[in-house]
Every structure is written in structure tokens, then in C-alpha cells.
Amino acid sequence: MRPLPADRAPRPASLSGRLGRLLTAAVLAAAVVFVVLYGLSVMLLDRYAWDEDRLARERSQQVENLQDYVDRNGVSSSDSALLTRWVRQQGVLSLQVYRQGALVYDSALQQQDYDGLAGDELPSWETPYPVTFADGEAEILLEGSYAYRLYTYALVAELAAAFALFFGIVMAGIRRTIRYIRQLSGEIRILEGGGLDYKVTVQGNDELGQLARGLDDMRLAFQRQQQQEKALAQASQRMVTEMSHDLRTPLTAILLYTQLLLDHRYQTAEQQNDYVRRIDKQARRLKQLSDRLFSYALSTAGEDEVPAQALPLQSALYDLLSETTAYLEQQGFAVRLDLDWRPCRIRLRRDYLGRIFDNLASNIVKYADPAAPVVLRSLYTDGCAGIALENRCAARPAAAESSGIGLRNVDGMMRKMGGSCVVEQSGGRFCAALYFACADAPEQGKKSGGAP
């Protein structure tokens, strides 16, 4: 026979089977107790009931009672009706009357049976008792029920003890089940009150145990669902907060270039058209961000559906660095470039890249010291290439929120592209280093110090 697998779940028990086993055990225990008590009581009562001295005293008392009854009622030795009534009143087991050695009355016989017994003599081994009847002297043999009531009382007590034991065992087993049901009821009220961290007690493998296990599984499912809903709510709030923060930078740039056009702060028509092109680019970026925010709210598009592209380092970053430099200079910052373009390809997403530099430029405008130059320099490590933006922190930052959302956005977008953002701040200097993962091994190139 094949052994059962070790990981197989135990066969479920049933309440009916458990109740059947409980009743069987109770019946067996009650039967054993009854047999033991019955044997002890019979042994003790036999010893008491068949004591010769006590039996003699009981018979003498019964003979006196019969003599009194005969004297009061004038009973003759052959008056079976009156003698039978006395036998029933006294609870005597048997009474036999002999006159002149012949049987004239037997309580065990009917009247018509006496004729057949006429002439029966008194047994020689019996000791008769003399009684004076109305018709003369007679001898009687008397067998009384002296201990009969004691045997009856003992039997009733034995049955009561056995039943009490049976009832006690059954109630003890049922009480345990009832106590467990009450416990489950209390734990259900705890769960109804929102205490999903409370573990439901699981006992046994019967229907109640399976019910408790199902309740605990449901509790865990509700708990996971609440955690997921909480995580989704937090992610949604974080996404909306980050996107809202990202909307500010292109909007600020649009307002800046619009104000330059309104104030006619341009030298040539080409510069005017350049401002218009920058406004158009920032407006498109603003629309892209708002579309993504709307799409996320409706859960119809995922932010991470667009894969990262492998693009040359210089062509991927040149335009963005140029725009960032122009934006910072227009905000009153001097920009110093220390760029070394090496022929390597980096993995990035263009939509993320614009948002990253917008956040870093906005952070510089808010918290950098305009009196010190902003340095943009190249970075190369094993398998990574990128840009570092350094500036000196202002002694008294402008009155703006310092929530760190922008830098968290940058770090999150860099991680999604397979890169990283390392922020260092010490001695009044602030540096944000962007490391992009290289699609191929970087090669040594020429160093350029001009504008990007």
C-alpha cells in the first residue's frame, strides 16, 4: 500500500462523528460505573440481608404482626382471602400455613389449586412458627422481603449515578464546543469593529475549525485588500503631487518668455521667434504632463509603458542643457560649463529627461546663491555616464516650500530608466549627479569647455 504524501492535509473531521464518539464514550463509562456499583452494592446488601440473627428477628416480628392481624379479624387457617390481603400489605414474599402437618394455605397458589395440594406435609428441614388462628393452632413458614427495598433503592442509586456520569461527560464535551462557538462569536465582533490584526483562533479540523480557518483567511484577504487600497491611494496621491510639481516649471518658463515678448525684450526677429519656439515647446511639454495626469486619474494609461531608448550622450543632452543654461542665465545665474562629450550611448526616456532638468533648474532658482556660478560638468563611471549640477546654497532661501518633491521626482524617474540620482550637500555646496546607464562601453573623447 502506498504511503500518503507528507504534505497532504489531514482528513477533515465532522461534528456528528465527534458527537457520536462522545456519546459512545459516555455510554461505556456509564455502563462500567453501573456494573461496578451494582456488584459492590449486591455484595454488601447480600452480606447484610442474609445475616441469620437479623433474619430471625425480622421473621419473629412478622409472625407477631400476623398473630395480631389474625386476632383482630378472626382469621381461620383456611381463609385465603384475608391471608392474601395481609401478605400484600406486609410485602411478604411467601406465606404457607400447615395444620396438623398438612398444607392448608399457600400465598403463591390460587384457591382452586389447594385441592391438588391436600395432604402436602410440612418439610422436615424447615423451622415452622406457631400461630393461633380462629379454628385452632397452625404452623406457618414465612419468607419476608426484608431487604427488598434496599436492593431497589441501591438499583435506583446506581442508575442515577450512571446517568449522572453519562450526562456529565456529554455536557463537558458539548460545553467545550459551545465555549469555542462563543469565542468565535466574540472574535467575529472584534473583526466587525475593524480589528483585522486580530488572529482568529483555529481549533480542530471539523466544521467549526474549517469555519474559523475560513474566517481567518477572509480576515487576511480584507487586510491585504486594505493595504493594497492604501498603497494605491498613496501612489495616486504621490503621482498627482509629483505631476503637479512638474507642471510648475514649464508653466514658469512660459510666463517668463511671454513676459519677455510683452516687454519687447528682444534684439532681432530671430530672437523673438526663438522665444516663441521656446514657449511652444514648453506648452507642448505642459500638455504632455497634463495628459499623463488625466490618463493616470482615469487609469487608462500607464506611466511606465514607454520603454527607455538608447541614444548618444551628446545628442540626448545637448538641447536640454542649452535650454537649462539659457533659463538659469535669464534668472540671473552665471553658468560655467565643464563638459566632456564621449562617444557613448545612454538609456533614457525623453519625456522623463525634460521633467528631470526642469525640476533641477527649479530647485536651483529657489535655493541657489545667484552670486556664485552654477557648474555643469560631465560624469563617467563604469557602465554609467551623466551630468552633475553644482551650486552654492543661498544664505536665506526664498520663501518657497521645501518639501523635497522635486528631488524625489528626479530620483524616481532616474531609477525607472535604470540610472540613479546622487545628491550631496556639504559646506554650503549642493550637487545633484545624474548617472545614466550606458548601452555600450564609453570611449575616451575630447573635453569641451564651450557652451553646449
DOZATI-534549 format. One line per field, with one value per residue (C-alpha): residue number from 0; x, y, z; chain; residue in one letter. Coordinates in Angstrom, 2 decimals, decimal comma, padded with zeros to 5 digits. Example, Ala and Ser with C-alpha at 12.3 -4.5 7.8 and 13.67 -1.06 7.14 Angstrom:
2
k <- 0:1
X <- 012,30:013,67
Y <- -004,50:-001,06
Z <- 007,80:007,14
c <- A:A
r <- A:S
// end
This chain:
452
k <- 0:1:2:3:4:5:6:7:8:9:10:11:12:13:14:15:16:17:18:19:20:21:22:23:24:25:26:27:28:29:30:31:32:33:34:35:36:37:38:39:40:41:42:43:44:45:46:47:48:49:50:51:52:53:54:55:56:57:58:59:60:61:62:63:64:65:66:67:68:69:70:71:72:73:74:75:76:77:78:79:80:81:82:83:84:85:86:87:88:89:90:91:92:93:94:95:96:97:98:99:100:101:102:103:104:105:106:107:108:109:110:111:112:113:114:115:116:117:118:119:120:121:122:123:124:125:126:127:128:129:130:131:132:133:134:135:136:137:138:139:140:141:142:143:144:145:146:147:148:149:150:151:152:153:154:155:156:157:158:159:160:161:162:163:164:165:166:167:168:169:170:171:172:173:174:175:176:177:178:179:180:181:182:183:184:185:186:187:188:189:190:191:192:193:194:195:196:197:198:199:200:201:202:203:204:205:206:207:208:209:210:211:212:213:214:215:216:217:218:219:220:221:222:223:224:225:226:227:228:229:230:231:232:233:234:235:236:237:238:239:240:241:242:243:244:245:246:247:248:249:250:251:252:253:254:255:256:257:258:259:260:261:262:263:264:265:266:267:268:269:270:271:272:273:274:275:276:277:278:279:280:281:282:283:284:285:286:287:288:289:290:291:292:293:294:295:296:297:298:299:300:301:302:303:304:305:306:307:308:309:310:311:312:313:314:315:316:317:318:319:320:321:322:323:324:325:326:327:328:329:330:331:332:333:334:335:336:337:338:339:340:341:342:343:344:345:346:347:348:349:350:351:352:353:354:355:356:357:358:359:360:361:362:363:364:365:366:367:368:369:370:371:372:373:374:375:376:377:378:379:380:381:382:383:384:385:386:387:388:389:390:391:392:393:394:395:396:397:398:399:400:401:402:403:404:405:406:407:408:409:410:411:412:413:414:415:416:417:418:419:420:421:422:423:424:425:426:427:428:429:430:431:432:433:434:435:436:437:438:439:440:441:442:443:444:445:446:447:448:449:450:451
X <- 000,00:001,41:002,05:000,17:002,16:003,63:002,15:-001,39:-003,87:-005,45:-008,84:-011,48:-013,41:-017,11:-019,17:-021,57:-018,68:-017,24:-020,64:-021,04:-017,67:-018,56:-021,87:-020,18:-017,52:-020,17:-022,27:-019,25:-018,13:-021,67:-022,00:-018,69:-019,65:-023,08:-021,61:-019,02:-021,56:-024,08:-021,56:-020,45:-024,00:-025,14:-022,14:-022,74:-026,52:-026,24:-023,96:-026,47:-029,71:-028,73:-027,45:-029,09:-029,65:-031,24:-033,42:-034,60:-035,58:-037,40:-039,35:-040,29:-041,61:-043,60:-045,09:-046,20:-047,78:-049,64:-050,88:-052,20:-053,91:-055,50:-056,72:-058,25:-060,01:-060,82:-058,94:-059,06:-056,17:-058,02:-059,31:-057,20:-058,72:-057,81:-054,40:-053,60:-054,56:-052,18:-049,37:-049,81:-049,97:-046,81:-044,86:-044,09:-042,70:-044,47:-046,63:-047,52:-049,92:-049,82:-052,41:-051,79:-048,81:-050,90:-050,77:-053,97:-052,77:-050,04:-049,79:-048,29:-051,39:-054,96:-057,96:-058,70:-055,16:-055,45:-057,35:-054,40:-052,09:-054,22:-052,12:-048,78:-046,75:-044,53:-040,93:-038,71:-035,84:-037,92:-038,47:-042,16:-043,63:-046,82:-049,82:-053,23:-055,99:-059,74:-060,09:-057,17:-053,40:-051,39:-047,77:-046,51:-043,47:-042,73:-040,40:-040,23:-038,90:-036,78:-034,02:-036,08:-036,47:-032,73:-031,98:-034,48:-033,01:-029,49:-030,51:-032,11:-028,97:-026,72:-028,81:-028,81:-025,01:-024,50:-026,87:-025,20:-021,82:-023,21:-024,82:-021,69:-019,40:-021,77:-022,21:-018,45:-017,83:-020,67:-019,61:-016,19:-017,82:-020,20:-017,29:-015,43:-018,54:-018,80:-015,12:-015,59:-018,61:-016,51:-013,69:-016,17:-017,33:-013,68:-013,31:-016,56:-015,11:-012,19:-009,58:-008,21:-004,88:-006,61:-005,95:-008,99:-008,46:-008,48:-009,11:-009,51:-010,32:-014,10:-016,76:-016,13:-012,37:-012,87:-015,25:-012,65:-009,94:-012,20:-012,85:-009,12:-008,42:-011,15:-009,57:-006,20:-007,83:-009,56:-006,30:-004,40:-007,16:-007,00:-003,21:-003,46:-006,09:-003,93:-000,87:-002,88:-004,20:-000,68:000,68:-002,15:-001,55:002,19:001,68:-000,68:001,67:004,72:002,95:001,53:005,03:006,33:003,67:005,09:008,43:007,15:004,41:007,01:009,09:006,03:005,26:008,91:009,15:005,69:006,71:009,87:007,76:005,26:008,11:009,72:012,95:014,44:017,01:016,01:013,08:015,08:015,35:011,63:010,92:013,25:011,19:008,02:009,54:010,54:007,00:005,61:007,97:007,14:003,43:003,67:005,53:002,85:000,16:002,01:002,22:-001,44:-002,49:-000,49:-002,02:-005,53:-004,73:-003,44:-006,57:-008,77:-006,49:-006,44:-002,69:000,41:003,34:005,86:004,54:007,13:010,48:013,82:015,77:019,48:020,69:024,11:025,04:025,69:022,65:020,38:021,50:022,74:019,44:018,21:021,49:021,30:017,75:018,64:021,67:019,60:016,85:019,30:021,08:017,75:017,08:020,32:022,67:026,10:026,65:030,05:030,34:032,86:031,59:033,44:031,38:032,43:031,04:028,72:025,06:022,83:019,40:016,73:013,17:012,81:009,65:011,44:014,55:012,70:010,97:014,27:016,08:013,00:012,97:016,72:016,56:013,58:015,47:018,49:016,35:014,68:017,64:020,92:023,00:022,93:026,29:028,09:028,21:026,27:028,61:027,55:030,13:030,32:030,42:031,73:031,93:031,99:028,84:027,38:027,64:025,90:025,84:026,39:024,82:026,61:025,73:026,26:023,26:021,75:022,21:018,48:016,47:013,50:010,13:009,08:008,00:010,85:009,05:011,76:009,17:011,24:014,33:012,21:010,66:014,11:015,34:012,23:012,46:016,20:015,59:012,84:015,35:017,93:020,06:020,41:020,46:023,04:022,52:025,32:025,18:028,09:029,94:027,24:027,62:024,85:025,42:022,92:024,64:022,64:024,01:022,51:023,11:025,31:024,06:027,69:031,11:032,14:035,25:037,69:036,77:037,68:036,93:034,96:034,61:032,31:028,60:026,63
Y <- 000,00:003,39:005,81:009,09:012,17:014,01:017,35:016,05:017,88:015,80:014,37:016,75:015,54:016,18:017,40:014,46:011,98:013,74:013,74:010,03:009,27:011,40:009,57:006,18:007,07:008,39:005,22:002,97:004,96:004,94:001,18:000,46:002,58:000,93:-002,59:-001,75:-000,06:-002,84:-005,52:-003,67:-002,96:-006,57:-007,86:-005,51:-005,96:-009,75:-009,68:-007,53:-009,16:-012,80:-012,27:-015,09:-013,10:-010,24:-012,64:-014,33:-011,01:-009,98:-013,28:-013,05:-009,54:-010,69:-013,63:-011,21:-008,96:-011,94:-013,04:-009,55:-009,48:-012,92:-011,90:-008,62:-010,11:-013,64:-015,21:-019,00:-021,04:-021,64:-018,07:-017,41:-014,00:-012,40:-014,07:-012,93:-009,35:-009,44:-010,81:-007,93:-005,34:-006,58:-007,10:-010,68:-012,81:-016,03:-017,47:-021,14:-022,41:-026,06:-027,59:-030,95:-031,25:-030,67:-027,57:-025,51:-022,16:-021,04:-017,36:-018,44:-020,51:-019,75:-021,14:-023,83:-025,15:-026,17:-029,38:-030,71:-029,92:-031,50:-033,69:-031,92:-032,23:-029,73:-030,07:-031,56:-029,14:-026,03:-024,44:-023,50:-020,73:-021,43:-019,12:-019,43:-018,99:-018,80:-022,50:-023,62:-023,92:-023,96:-023,69:-021,26:-020,89:-017,24:-015,75:-011,93:-009,19:-007,75:-006,28:-005,97:-002,18:-001,79:-003,63:-001,38:001,80:000,64:-000,08:003,36:004,99:003,03:004,02:007,65:007,65:006,08:008,58:011,48:010,35:009,96:013,41:015,00:013,57:014,64:018,13:018,52:017,70:019,91:022,74:022,77:023,18:025,85:027,71:027,64:028,92:031,79:032,54:032,67:034,93:037,34:037,30:037,99:041,09:042,17:041,80:043,69:046,53:046,79:044,82:042,95:042,38:040,01:036,39:034,09:031,05:027,80:024,59:021,16:020,16:019,78:022,11:024,73:024,59:024,95:027,86:029,56:028,94:030,46:033,50:033,98:033,65:036,22:038,49:038,24:038,88:042,01:043,12:042,68:044,49:047,41:047,53:047,48:050,21:052,26:051,73:052,69:055,79:056,77:056,08:058,10:060,99:060,82:060,71:063,67:065,60:064,86:065,67:068,86:069,84:069,05:071,29:074,36:074,53:074,63:076,99:079,28:079,19:080,03:083,01:084,13:084,08:085,60:088,48:088,96:089,22:091,58:093,81:093,65:092,49:091,03:092,39:090,78:089,00:085,77:086,17:086,87:083,69:081,79:082,94:081,84:078,43:078,03:078,94:076,41:073,70:074,37:074,49:071,08:069,72:071,17:069,50:066,18:066,34:067,30:064,49:061,99:063,24:062,93:059,50:058,34:059,60:057,60:054,54:054,30:054,63:053,60:055,89:053,11:051,79:053,68:051,78:053,52:054,35:054,06:057,46:059,12:061,06:064,44:064,50:063,37:066,06:068,95:070,74:070,29:071,64:074,58:075,40:074,95:077,24:079,93:079,66:080,00:082,96:084,70:084,15:085,97:082,99:082,63:079,18:077,54:074,51:071,73:069,15:066,23:064,57:060,97:058,73:056,54:055,75:056,09:054,67:057,27:058,43:061,86:062,69:061,94:063,86:067,16:066,78:065,94:069,08:071,22:070,03:070,60:074,08:074,99:073,75:075,92:079,02:078,51:077,64:078,60:081,73:083,90:085,40:082,08:080,33:077,18:074,46:071,80:069,06:065,60:062,37:058,95:055,74:052,06:051,48:054,95:058,46:061,64:065,25:066,96:070,32:072,16:075,41:077,27:077,38:080,76:082,05:082,78:080,67:082,25:081,83:078,68:075,24:072,89:069,56:067,81:066,63:067,77:065,78:062,75:063,01:063,16:060,14:058,13:058,88:058,10:054,73:053,88:054,50:052,22:055,11:056,94:060,42:061,12:064,30:065,70:068,79:069,88:073,10:075,24:073,45:071,44:068,87:066,70:064,00:062,19:058,79:057,22:053,55:053,13:050,96:050,34:050,87:054,57:055,63:058,45:061,67:065,29:067,74:070,86:073,96:075,91:076,32:073,15
Z <- 000,00:-000,96:001,90:001,91:000,89:003,84:002,77:002,31:004,53:007,31:006,58:007,93:010,95:011,50:014,42:014,02:014,21:017,24:018,92:018,14:019,70:022,71:023,24:022,83:025,39:027,77:027,43:028,01:031,03:032,50:031,89:033,60:036,59:036,80:036,72:039,37:041,67:041,14:042,04:045,17:046,31:045,78:047,70:050,61:050,66:050,48:053,45:055,28:054,07:054,81:058,31:060,35:063,50:061,61:059,58:062,78:064,30:061,12:060,96:064,64:064,05:061,01:063,00:065,75:063,14:061,62:065,05:065,75:062,33:062,96:066,42:065,22:062,21:063,44:060,56:060,23:058,82:055,56:054,99:051,87:051,06:054,38:054,48:050,93:051,85:054,80:052,62:050,18:052,96:054,61:051,40:052,42:049,63:050,62:053,40:053,89:056,60:057,82:060,10:061,58:059,18:056,03:053,80:054,03:052,54:050,15:049,07:045,75:044,80:043,80:045,68:043,10:043,38:047,03:046,32:044,37:047,26:050,00:052,16:051,44:054,56:056,28:055,06:057,72:057,05:057,65:061,06:061,41:063,60:065,62:065,10:066,78:064,20:064,83:064,04:066,13:066,31:062,99:061,87:059,26:057,00:056,34:053,76:054,09:051,77:054,50:052,26:049,08:049,39:049,98:046,73:044,93:046,43:045,58:041,96:041,61:043,06:040,69:037,67:038,82:039,26:035,82:034,19:036,01:034,72:031,17:031,32:032,79:030,08:027,30:028,74:029,24:025,57:024,37:026,71:025,07:021,66:022,97:024,56:021,24:019,42:021,92:021,43:017,65:018,14:020,21:017,66:014,85:016,76:017,02:013,24:012,69:014,75:012,32:014,28:011,27:013,03:015,49:014,51:014,61:016,87:014,87:016,83:015,30:011,76:011,98:010,57:013,27:012,70:008,95:009,60:011,83:009,23:006,55:008,77:009,32:005,59:004,92:007,55:005,81:002,43:003,78:005,37:002,11:000,24:002,67:002,37:-001,42:-001,38:000,97:-001,23:-004,33:-002,59:-001,54:-005,02:-006,56:-004,18:-004,80:-008,56:-008,53:-006,23:-008,39:-011,63:-010,15:-009,11:-012,59:-014,15:-012,43:-014,25:-017,86:-016,75:-015,16:-018,36:-020,47:-018,23:-018,39:-022,20:-022,54:-020,31:-022,39:-025,53:-023,90:-022,74:-026,23:-024,63:-027,78:-030,24:-033,52:-035,09:-034,89:-031,10:-030,97:-032,94:-030,63:-027,64:-029,44:-030,19:-026,54:-025,44:-027,91:-026,65:-023,01:-023,82:-025,51:-022,53:-020,26:-022,36:-022,25:-018,47:-018,09:-020,48:-018,46:-015,24:-016,70:-018,10:-014,74:-012,96:-015,33:-015,13:-018,91:-019,44:-017,51:-016,95:-017,46:-020,75:-022,89:-022,90:-022,44:-025,61:-026,28:-027,61:-027,99:-024,88:-026,57:-028,86:-025,98:-023,52:-025,68:-026,29:-022,72:-021,29:-023,69:-022,57:-018,91:-019,29:-021,03:-018,40:-015,48:-017,11:-017,60:-013,88:-013,03:-012,57:-014,13:-015,64:-016,01:-018,27:-017,83:-020,33:-021,83:-024,55:-025,00:-027,75:-025,68:-025,77:-022,71:-021,90:-021,27:-021,87:-023,47:-021,53:-018,26:-019,30:-019,74:-016,40:-014,67:-015,85:-015,20:-011,57:-011,12:-012,67:-010,50:-007,41:-008,32:-008,82:-005,44:-003,24:-005,01:-004,37:-007,57:-006,63:-007,23:-010,61:-011,36:-012,63:-015,15:-015,61:-017,16:-015,15:-016,19:-014,17:-015,04:-017,08:-016,46:-017,88:-016,83:-015,74:-012,38:-011,47:-008,65:-006,94:-003,68:-001,34:-000,58:002,99:003,23:000,74:-000,91:000,73:-001,06:000,05:000,91:000,54:-001,49:-004,01:-007,00:-005,99:-005,17:-008,63:-010,20:-008,22:-009,11:-012,84:-012,93:-011,27:-013,75:-016,58:-014,92:-013,64:-010,36:-008,84:-006,14:-004,07:-001,92:000,28:002,45:003,29:001,71:-001,64:-003,33:-006,05:-007,95:-010,02:-012,73:-013,76:-016,90:-017,71:-020,78:-023,62:-024,68:-023,11:-023,12:-025,01:-024,25:-026,07:-026,24:-023,46:-024,32:-022,29:-024,57:-024,47:-025,11
c <- A:A:A:A:A:A:A:A:A:A:A:A:A:A:A:A:A:A:A:A:A:A:A:A:A:A:A:A:A:A:A:A:A:A:A:A:A:A:A:A:A:A:A:A:A:A:A:A:A:A:A:A:A:A:A:A:A:A:A:A:A:A:A:A:A:A:A:A:A:A:A:A:A:A:A:A:A:A:A:A:A:A:A:A:A:A:A:A:A:A:A:A:A:A:A:A:A:A:A:A:A:A:A:A:A:A:A:A:A:A:A:A:A:A:A:A:A:A:A:A:A:A:A:A:A:A:A:A:A:A:A:A:A:A:A:A:A:A:A:A:A:A:A:A:A:A:A:A:A:A:A:A:A:A:A:A:A:A:A:A:A:A:A:A:A:A:A:A:A:A:A:A:A:A:A:A:A:A:A:A:A:A:A:A:A:A:A:A:A:A:A:A:A:A:A:A:A:A:A:A:A:A:A:A:A:A:A:A:A:A:A:A:A:A:A:A:A:A:A:A:A:A:A:A:A:A:A:A:A:A:A:A:A:A:A:A:A:A:A:A:A:A:A:A:A:A:A:A:A:A:A:A:A:A:A:A:A:A:A:A:A:A:A:A:A:A:A:A:A:A:A:A:A:A:A:A:A:A:A:A:A:A:A:A:A:A:A:A:A:A:A:A:A:A:A:A:A:A:A:A:A:A:A:A:A:A:A:A:A:A:A:A:A:A:A:A:A:A:A:A:A:A:A:A:A:A:A:A:A:A:A:A:A:A:A:A:A:A:A:A:A:A:A:A:A:A:A:A:A:A:A:A:A:A:A:A:A:A:A:A:A:A:A:A:A:A:A:A:A:A:A:A:A:A:A:A:A:A:A:A:A:A:A:A:A:A:A:A:A:A:A:A:A:A:A:A:A:A:A:A:A:A:A:A:A:A:A:A:A:A:A:A:A:A:A:A:A:A:A:A:A:A:A:A:A:A:A:A:A:A:A:A:A:A:A:A:A:A:A:A:A:A:A:A:A:A:A:A:A:A:A:A
r <- M:R:P:L:P:A:D:R:A:P:R:P:A:S:L:S:G:R:L:G:R:L:L:T:A:A:V:L:A:A:A:V:V:F:V:V:L:Y:G:L:S:V:M:L:L:D:R:Y:A:W:D:E:D:R:L:A:R:E:R:S:Q:Q:V:E:N:L:Q:D:Y:V:D:R:N:G:V:S:S:S:D:S:A:L:L:T:R:W:V:R:Q:Q:G:V:L:S:L:Q:V:Y:R:Q:G:A:L:V:Y:D:S:A:L:Q:Q:Q:D:Y:D:G:L:A:G:D:E:L:P:S:W:E:T:P:Y:P:V:T:F:A:D:G:E:A:E:I:L:L:E:G:S:Y:A:Y:R:L:Y:T:Y:A:L:V:A:E:L:A:A:A:F:A:L:F:F:G:I:V:M:A:G:I:R:R:T:I:R:Y:I:R:Q:L:S:G:E:I:R:I:L:E:G:G:G:L:D:Y:K:V:T:V:Q:G:N:D:E:L:G:Q:L:A:R:G:L:D:D:M:R:L:A:F:Q:R:Q:Q:Q:Q:E:K:A:L:A:Q:A:S:Q:R:M:V:T:E:M:S:H:D:L:R:T:P:L:T:A:I:L:L:Y:T:Q:L:L:L:D:H:R:Y:Q:T:A:E:Q:Q:N:D:Y:V:R:R:I:D:K:Q:A:R:R:L:K:Q:L:S:D:R:L:F:S:Y:A:L:S:T:A:G:E:D:E:V:P:A:Q:A:L:P:L:Q:S:A:L:Y:D:L:L:S:E:T:T:A:Y:L:E:Q:Q:G:F:A:V:R:L:D:L:D:W:R:P:C:R:I:R:L:R:R:D:Y:L:G:R:I:F:D:N:L:A:S:N:I:V:K:Y:A:D:P:A:A:P:V:V:L:R:S:L:Y:T:D:G:C:A:G:I:A:L:E:N:R:C:A:A:R:P:A:A:A:E:S:S:G:I:G:L:R:N:V:D:G:M:M:R:K:M:G:G:S:C:V:V:E:Q:S:G:G:R:F:C:A:A:L:Y:F:A:C:A:D:A:P:E:Q:G:K:K:S:G:G:A:P
// end
